[in-house]
Amino acid sequence: MPLTVGGQAVIEGVMLRSPMAVAVSVRKADGSIKTKVDMIKQPSQRFFLFRWPFFRGVATLWDSMSLGIKCLNFSAQEAMRDEASDTGKKKTAMPLILSTLAALFFGVVLFVGLPYLFSELLGNSLKAVGENDWLFNLVDGGFRLIIFLLYIIVISLFPDIRRVFEYHGAEHRVVHAFETGEKVTVESAQKGSVLHRRCGTSFLLILLILVVVLFSLVPRGDGLQDKIFMRLTFLPLVLLVASGTSYELLRLSAKAGDSLVAWALTAPGLALQRLVTKNPSDEQVEVAIATLEGVLKAERELSNERLGISDK
C-alpha cells in the first residue's frame, strides 16, 4: 500500500507531506525548480494524547496550519528573492508583514463584523430573529458562509490567486497518479482529476459548518459588549470541538468508501474544490512531481537508515 501523501499549493509551487517528511518545490523566475525537504514527526509521536479520537483532529489542524505557513513563507521568500534579482533592488520582509496584518484586519471585518451587521439589520426587521438567540446566531453563521463563498469566487478572478488554484489542481493530479501505483509522469498526472476526497478543503468546509451550528448554541448577550465578550469567550471551545469533530467525520468518510455516508460527507467539500482548483499547465505539474520525488526520497532514506542500508 502506497504512502499517504497530501499537501497544499503555495506561491508558485506545491507542498506535499508524507508520514515522516515534508517537501516544498517552487518554480523560480529563471525556470528552475527549487525543492526543500525536511523530516517531521506526527503529532501522535510528540504527545500520546494526540493519538486519541477528537484530540488527534485538533492536533492535526494546528500541525497542518503551522507547517503550511512555514512552506508559504519559504515560497514567498523565493519569489521575493527572484524579484529582487530581477530589479537589482534589496527586498525586505516589511511589505509582507504589513500585507499580512492588513489581510488579518480585512478578514475580521469581512467574516466577523459584516455578517454580524447583516444579522443585526435582519433582526431589527424580523422580530423572530432579533429576539431568539439561537436563530440569530444561526442566521449570523449563514451570512458568514455566504460571504466566504462569495469571497472565494471573487479572489479566483485575480491572476495570482488563479495560479495558486492551478498549483492546487497540480497537487491533486500528482497525488491521484501516485495512488495508482504506476510511474508518475506529467502525462499520467494530467489524466487525473483536480478534485480529491482527502483535500483539506473538505475539512475546512465541515469545520465552518460545525462552527456555525455550535455558535448557534452560544448565548448572545444583551449589549454590544456582552455580545462580543460571549463570542470571544466561547471561540476557543467552539474551534476545538469543531476541528476535532471535522477530522473524525473525514476519517469516517474514508472508511465508508463509496457509501451514501461517504457521499454526504464529501460532496460539499468536492463542490467547494471546484472553486479552489483549476486545470494546471504541464510546467505546474512538473513542480508537483518534483515535490513528490523529494518527499519519497526522504521516506526511502529514513527507511534505509532504520534498516541499516546505505544509499552509497
CORMO-V357098 format. One record per residue. N is the residue number from 1. RES is the residue in one small letter. SS is DSSP state (H for helix, E for strand, - for the rest). OMEGA is omega in degrees with one decimal (none if undefined). D_FIRST is the distance of its C-alpha to the first C-alpha in Angstrom with 1 decimal. Layout:
n: [N	N]
res: [RES	RES]
ss: [SS	SS]
omega: [OMEGA	OMEGA]
d_first: [D_FIRST	D_FIRST]
//
This chain:
n: [1	2	3	4	5	6	7	8	9	10	11	12	13	14	15	16	17	18	19	20	21	22	23	24	25	26	27	28	29	30	31	32	33	34	35	36	37	38	39	40	41	42	43	44	45	46	47	48	49	50	51	52	53	54	55	56	57	58	59	60	61	62	63	64	65	66	67	68	69	70	71	72	73	74	75	76	77	78	79	80	81	82	83	84	85	86	87	88	89	90	91	92	93	94	95	96	97	98	99	100	101	102	103	104	105	106	107	108	109	110	111	112	113	114	115	116	117	118	119	120	121	122	123	124	125	126	127	128	129	130	131	132	133	134	135	136	137	138	139	140	141	142	143	144	145	146	147	148	149	150	151	152	153	154	155	156	157	158	159	160	161	162	163	164	165	166	167	168	169	170	171	172	173	174	175	176	177	178	179	180	181	182	183	184	185	186	187	188	189	190	191	192	193	194	195	196	197	198	199	200	201	202	203	204	205	206	207	208	209	210	211	212	213	214	215	216	217	218	219	220	221	222	223	224	225	226	227	228	229	230	231	232	233	234	235	236	237	238	239	240	241	242	243	244	245	246	247	248	249	250	251	252	253	254	255	256	257	258	259	260	261	262	263	264	265	266	267	268	269	270	271	272	273	274	275	276	277	278	279	280	281	282	283	284	285	286	287	288	289	290	291	292	293	294	295	296	297	298	299	300	301	302	303	304	305	306	307	308	309	310	311	312]
res: [m	p	l	t	v	g	g	q	a	v	i	e	g	v	m	l	r	s	p	m	a	v	a	v	s	v	r	k	a	d	g	s	i	k	t	k	v	d	m	i	k	q	p	s	q	r	f	f	l	f	r	w	p	f	f	r	g	v	a	t	l	w	d	s	m	s	l	g	i	k	c	l	n	f	s	a	q	e	a	m	r	d	e	a	s	d	t	g	k	k	k	t	a	m	p	l	i	l	s	t	l	a	a	l	f	f	g	v	v	l	f	v	g	l	p	y	l	f	s	e	l	l	g	n	s	l	k	a	v	g	e	n	d	w	l	f	n	l	v	d	g	g	f	r	l	i	i	f	l	l	y	i	i	v	i	s	l	f	p	d	i	r	r	v	f	e	y	h	g	a	e	h	r	v	v	h	a	f	e	t	g	e	k	v	t	v	e	s	a	q	k	g	s	v	l	h	r	r	c	g	t	s	f	l	l	i	l	l	i	l	v	v	v	l	f	s	l	v	p	r	g	d	g	l	q	d	k	i	f	m	r	l	t	f	l	p	l	v	l	l	v	a	s	g	t	s	y	e	l	l	r	l	s	a	k	a	g	d	s	l	v	a	w	a	l	t	a	p	g	l	a	l	q	r	l	v	t	k	n	p	s	d	e	q	v	e	v	a	i	a	t	l	e	g	v	l	k	a	e	r	e	l	s	n	e	r	l	g	i	s	d	k]
ss: [-	-	-	-	-	E	E	E	E	E	-	-	E	E	E	E	E	-	-	-	E	E	E	E	E	E	E	-	-	-	-	-	E	E	E	E	E	E	E	-	-	-	H	H	H	H	-	H	H	H	H	-	-	-	H	H	H	H	H	H	H	H	H	H	H	H	H	H	H	H	H	H	H	H	H	H	H	H	H	H	H	H	H	H	H	H	H	-	-	-	-	-	-	H	H	H	H	H	H	H	H	H	H	H	H	H	H	H	H	H	H	H	H	H	H	H	H	H	H	H	H	H	H	H	H	-	H	H	H	H	H	-	H	H	H	H	H	H	H	H	H	H	H	H	H	H	H	H	H	H	H	H	H	H	H	-	-	-	H	H	H	H	H	H	H	H	H	H	H	H	H	H	H	H	H	H	H	H	H	-	-	-	-	-	-	H	H	H	H	-	-	-	-	-	-	-	-	-	-	H	H	H	H	H	H	H	H	H	H	H	H	H	H	H	H	-	-	-	-	-	-	-	-	H	H	H	H	H	H	H	H	H	H	H	H	H	H	H	H	H	H	H	H	H	H	H	H	H	H	H	H	H	H	H	H	-	-	-	-	H	H	H	H	H	H	H	H	H	H	H	H	H	H	H	H	H	-	-	-	-	-	H	H	H	H	H	H	H	H	H	H	H	H	H	H	H	H	H	H	H	H	H	H	H	H	H	H	-	-	-	-	-]
omega: [-177.5	176.7	172.0	-176.9	177.0	-177.8	-177.5	173.1	173.5	-179.4	-178.5	179.3	-175.7	171.4	173.9	177.0	174.6	-179.5	-172.9	-176.0	174.8	178.6	175.5	179.2	-177.4	174.4	-177.7	-176.0	-180.0	178.1	179.4	180.0	176.7	-178.3	177.4	-176.9	176.9	173.3	-178.3	173.3	176.2	177.4	-179.2	178.0	-177.5	-177.5	-171.8	-177.7	-177.6	174.2	-175.2	175.1	-177.3	-179.0	179.8	177.1	177.9	-179.6	-179.7	178.7	-179.2	-179.0	-179.2	179.7	-178.4	179.2	178.9	179.1	178.4	-179.9	175.2	179.3	178.0	-179.1	178.7	178.8	178.4	178.6	178.6	179.9	177.4	-178.9	179.7	-179.8	179.7	-175.4	-178.0	-179.1	178.8	-179.8	176.4	-179.1	-175.1	178.1	179.0	179.0	-179.7	179.2	177.5	178.2	178.5	179.5	178.2	178.1	179.0	-179.7	178.3	180.0	-173.9	-172.2	177.3	-176.1	-176.2	176.7	180.0	178.1	178.5	-179.3	177.5	178.8	178.3	178.7	176.9	-179.6	-179.2	-176.2	-177.9	179.7	-176.8	-174.8	-177.6	-177.7	-177.8	-178.7	179.2	-179.5	178.6	177.0	178.2	177.7	177.2	176.0	-178.9	178.0	179.9	179.5	177.9	-179.6	177.8	179.0	178.7	-179.5	-177.4	-176.4	178.6	178.7	179.6	-176.1	-178.1	178.7	178.4	177.5	176.2	178.7	176.1	175.7	174.4	176.6	178.0	177.8	-179.1	-178.3	178.8	177.0	176.4	-178.9	178.7	-177.1	175.3	-179.6	179.2	179.6	-177.6	175.9	177.4	-177.9	-178.7	-179.3	-176.8	176.6	-175.5	-179.7	174.3	178.1	178.8	-174.9	-178.5	-177.3	178.6	176.7	177.8	176.8	-177.9	-178.2	177.6	178.2	-179.1	179.6	179.2	177.1	177.8	-178.1	-177.5	178.7	177.0	180.0	-178.4	176.9	-174.1	-175.4	-176.4	-178.6	-179.1	179.2	178.3	-178.8	178.8	-179.8	-179.7	179.5	-177.4	-179.4	-176.0	-176.9	179.6	-179.6	179.8	-179.5	178.9	-179.2	-177.2	-179.0	178.3	-179.9	179.8	-179.2	-179.5	177.7	178.2	175.0	178.0	-179.8	179.0	179.4	-176.2	176.8	-178.4	-178.1	178.8	178.1	179.4	179.6	-178.3	-177.4	-174.5	-176.5	178.5	179.4	177.9	176.9	178.6	179.3	178.8	177.7	-172.1	172.5	177.6	179.1	-177.5	172.6	177.4	-179.8	178.4	176.5	176.6	178.7	179.2	177.9	176.7	177.7	179.0	179.9	178.8	-177.6	178.7	177.1	178.7	179.0	178.8	-179.8	179.0	178.8	178.5	178.6	179.0	-178.8	-179.4	-179.2	178.9	177.9	-177.2	none]
d_first: [0.0	3.8	6.7	8.9	11.8	15.2	18.8	22.3	25.0	27.8	31.1	30.6	27.0	23.5	21.8	18.0	16.5	13.4	13.5	16.0	17.5	19.3	20.7	23.5	25.1	28.5	30.6	33.9	37.3	37.6	34.5	32.4	29.1	28.9	25.7	25.7	22.8	23.0	21.1	20.9	20.6	19.3	22.3	21.3	21.7	25.1	26.6	25.7	27.1	24.3	21.9	23.9	23.7	26.0	26.4	22.8	23.5	26.7	25.2	22.3	25.0	27.2	24.6	23.4	27.1	28.1	25.3	26.0	29.7	29.3	27.3	29.9	32.6	31.2	31.1	34.6	36.0	34.8	36.4	39.6	39.7	39.5	42.3	44.4	44.2	45.2	48.2	49.2	49.5	48.0	45.5	45.3	43.0	45.8	45.2	41.6	42.7	45.4	43.2	40.6	43.5	44.8	41.5	41.2	44.8	44.3	41.2	43.2	46.0	43.9	41.5	43.7	47.3	47.4	45.7	48.0	51.0	50.2	49.8	53.1	54.9	53.5	54.5	58.0	58.2	56.5	57.8	54.9	52.4	54.8	55.6	52.3	49.9	46.9	47.6	48.5	45.2	43.3	45.2	44.7	40.9	41.1	43.1	40.5	37.7	39.9	40.9	37.3	36.4	39.6	38.8	35.4	37.2	40.1	38.1	35.9	39.2	39.5	38.3	36.7	34.7	33.7	32.3	30.1	28.9	28.2	26.0	24.3	23.7	22.5	19.9	18.5	18.6	16.8	13.9	13.9	14.0	11.1	8.9	10.1	8.6	12.2	14.7	15.9	19.6	22.4	22.9	19.4	19.1	22.5	21.6	19.4	20.9	22.3	21.4	18.2	17.9	16.5	19.4	21.8	24.6	23.7	23.9	27.2	28.7	28.0	29.4	32.5	33.1	32.9	35.2	37.7	37.6	38.0	40.7	42.6	43.1	44.6	48.5	49.9	53.0	56.5	57.3	55.2	54.7	53.6	51.0	49.6	49.6	47.8	45.0	44.5	44.7	42.0	39.7	37.7	37.3	36.3	33.7	32.2	32.1	30.9	28.0	26.8	27.1	25.5	22.3	22.2	22.9	20.0	17.6	19.5	19.1	15.3	15.4	18.2	16.3	19.2	21.9	25.2	24.3	21.3	23.6	26.4	24.4	22.8	25.6	28.0	25.5	24.5	28.3	28.9	26.2	28.5	31.0	28.9	26.9	28.6	27.9	27.3	29.0	27.4	28.6	26.8	23.5	24.2	24.4	21.1	19.5	21.4	20.0	16.3	17.3	19.1	16.4	13.9	16.8	17.6	14.2	14.6	18.2	17.6	15.2	17.9	20.6	19.3	19.2	22.5	21.6	23.8	23.0	26.6]
//
